[in-house]
Amino acid sequence: MAVSSGSPRRRWLLWVVVMALLVASGGIYAYVANVGHDKPALNTVMVTRGDLQVLVTATGVLEPSDFVDMGAQVSGQLDSIPVRIGQRVKTGDLLAEIDPTIYLARVDATRAQLKNQRAQLQDRKAQLKLAGLQFQRQSNLMREDATTREALQSAEASLASAQAQLAMLEAQIEQTSSTLRAEEANLDYARIYAPMDGTVVSIDAREGQTLNSSQQAPLLMRIADLATMRVRAQVSEADISKVRSGMKAYFTTLGNPDSQRYGELEYIEPTPTIENNVVLYNALFNVANADGLLLPSMTAQVFFVVEEISDALLVPATAVNRGQVSVRNAAGEFEQRAVDIGVSNRIQAEILSGLEEGDEILLATSDLSSRVADRRVSMRGLLR
């Protein structure tokens, strides 16, 4: 009775298990069928022709190619600065003026002293002439025994003294003339003129300031030639061996990233700068700035052209795997093809042979197919 009474229950449990397996099998089959019908997306690209550059990039800063720091050579109160920052000046334009009162007074005093000495010179010349006549008279009288030897010797001494006094006064005049030239120069230094054509880029002094040039020449302003700018690029030690003088370079600025300005690398400074344990070398080149858009201290993104080619067959560098690419054939399927690679900049690669313009290549292989295959294998195991 126990066995017969339990038979319906066991049959009911078996029926429930069978139905659950059928439902699970149906769901698994539907999932596998749907996955099997999904086609993986393929990322392809056409082989094209274009230009390719191998570049060394660096960060740089703009600075004037030529500039002069204007200082004061004399001390005094700064009376006026008739220029402003950003103003263009030409050679000889007045930039600043120091109070000339003291220097003008010194010039006037030295000129008066020189005038006095020149008047004394005329007197000394007259005395020398008189001493010469007296000596000549005594010499004539001595030949006739009409005078004493002492009188002749006295006349000769007076002549020699007059000559010495004249020479001494002439030396004093030369010294005073030299002092006058120095005083006149100091007077001229009170007015400061532009030594070159350029732009006033900074002014470090102000009107009314007292300048003291006895210890160090005070800096007044900087005049810079902004018509030609210098790019100072900092190249890392890993790339400096690829950079050489004479190679083409160009750069962009933060304010105008779409405009490229070209130049030619002039020289590399041999002494590096070290910033945060990074060794950087300064590479410099000049660029024209006719439009005046380039200003000092602008940041520049610099590109040195190590190698470049034109009208070459190009493919993305990621499409090449060990000298082979996946190319779509006439049947619409992808096949592996060997290619020869020329110049590459890690973004694009030059194809020397193996492909033609217009060929469709596989850019990146999707792993969806492999994932689907793994799922099918696992589903078959469950169905078994």
HELIX and SHEET records of a PDB file:
HELIX    1   1 ALA A    2  HIS A   37  1                                  36    
HELIX    2   2 THR A  101  ARG A  143  1                                  43    
HELIX    3   3 ARG A  149  TYR A  189  1                                  41    
HELIX    4   4 ILE A  240  LYS A  242  5                                   3    
HELIX    5   5 ALA A  317  ALA A  319  5                                   3    
HELIX    6   6 LEU A  368  LEU A  383  1                                  16    
SHEET    1   A 2 ASN A  43  MET A  46  0                                        
SHEET    2   A 2 GLU A 360  ALA A 364 -1                                        
SHEET    1   B 7 ARG A  88  VAL A  89  0                                        
SHEET    2   B 7 GLY A 198  ILE A 203 -1                                        
SHEET    3   B 7 LEU A 219  SER A 236 -1                                        
SHEET    4   B 7 THR A  48  GLY A  71 -1                                        
SHEET    5   B 7 THR A 299  PRO A 316 -1                                        
SHEET    6   B 7 LYS A 248  THR A 253 -1                                        
SHEET    7   B 7 ARG A 261  GLU A 264 -1                                        
SHEET    1   C 7 ARG A  88  VAL A  89  0                                        
SHEET    2   C 7 GLY A 198  ILE A 203 -1                                        
SHEET    3   C 7 LEU A 219  SER A 236 -1                                        
SHEET    4   C 7 THR A  48  GLY A  71 -1                                        
SHEET    5   C 7 THR A 299  PRO A 316 -1                                        
SHEET    6   C 7 GLN A 348  SER A 353 -1                                        
SHEET    7   C 7 ASP A 340  SER A 344 -1                                        
SHEET    1   D 4 ARG A 191  TYR A 193  0                                        
SHEET    2   D 4 LEU A  94  ILE A  98 -1                                        
SHEET    3   D 4 GLY A  76  SER A  80 -1                                        
SHEET    4   D 4 THR A 210  LEU A 211 -1                                        
SHEET    1   E 5 ARG A  88  VAL A  89  0                                        
SHEET    2   E 5 GLY A 198  ILE A 203 -1                                        
SHEET    3   E 5 LEU A 219  SER A 236 -1                                        
SHEET    4   E 5 VAL A 278  ALA A 288 -1                                        
SHEET    5   E 5 TYR A 267  ILE A 268 -1                                        
SHEET    1   F 5 ARG A  88  VAL A  89  0                                        
SHEET    2   F 5 GLY A 198  ILE A 203 -1                                        
SHEET    3   F 5 LEU A 219  SER A 236 -1                                        
SHEET    4   F 5 VAL A 278  ALA A 288 -1                                        
SHEET    5   F 5 THR A 273  GLU A 275 -1                                        
SHEET    1   G 2 GLN A 324  ARG A 328  0                                        
SHEET    2   G 2 PHE A 334  ALA A 338 -1                                        
END                                                                             
